[in-house]
Amino acid sequence: MINNEVIITCAVTGSGDTVDKHPDLPITPKQIAEAAIEAADAGAAVAHIHVRDPETGGVSRELAHYKEVVERIRDSESDVIINITAGMGGDLVLDADNPTVAIEGTDMATAAERFAHIAELRPEICTLDCGTLNMGDAILVNTTDMLRDMAKAAKEIGVKPELEIFDLGNLVFALQMAKEGLLDEQPLFQLCLGIPWGAPADTATMKTMVDMLPANANWAGFGISRLQMPMVAQAMLLGGNVRVGLEDNLFLEKGVLASNGQLVERAVSLINNLGSRVASPARAREMLGLRGTQ
């Protein structure tokens, strides 16, 4: 069931500990906006946005940084669809000797605090990480109450949630939110594979998840690190859309650091060589049922 018209999302920076691993990782709002525009020029219809502390490159939830990124993209000639994370504010790191104590690296916030920048900036898409997960040595905390509250808030302001699925339990809960009427009639799923300790990036896992999706769903999938491009091909062959970018993978090939534009170009080439075409931002809006910019 090959997808003949593929939407490419580029996740341009993420929030991972990658600053010291790539000299040109986008860090400042200006760099992140330029990376999103670069990705769009290369063929991405959607830019997925995190922000970082411009001084340290570390994790940030600062509204001013998000606002600057969004304004720079919207003031440019780029028509790229803006997809902003709502996943920050759920990082929990526990003391190994006393697990009642949260230690450095913890950043916990309420649902309202985690959604404040989405409510203010009204992107076309925001991400919702659909469950709690052991992520490396930390815990990514997303309670059912938090997720329901953020899904309600997104629906009220007309922002499409992209439902981030890290394992099968995440998918079961996302489907439950759909049953409860918290999502619109055309839900959007992102199958996030290969993250420690979530679902593995392989054909069987992606196929199992795809088989559980409702008929009215749109979906994309990705794998991290060296499995990024194999999962581009796999998602497309299973009828889905794709995601690439420096959030998920820093290399174009072994030993060769990539740019976001180069990763998008590689995905475009792969899609075209498999006989499909890449969707423009305007076409992606039609396919995903987006409201367009306000």
Secondary structure, 3 states (H helix, E strand, C coil): CCCCEECEEEECCCCCCCHHHCCCCCCCHHHHHHHHHHHHHHCCCEEEECCECCCCCCECCCHHHHHHHHHHHHHCCCCCEEEEECCCCEEECECCCCCCCECCCCEECCHHHHHHHHHHHCCCEEEEECCCEEECCEEECCCHHHHHHHHHHHHHHCCEEEEEECCHHHHHHHHHHHHCCCCCCCCEEEEEECCCCCCCCCHHHHHHHHHHCCCCCEEEEEECHHHHHHHHHHHHHCCCEEEECCCCCCEEECCEECCHHHHHHHHHHHHHHCCCEECCHHHHHHHHCCCCCC
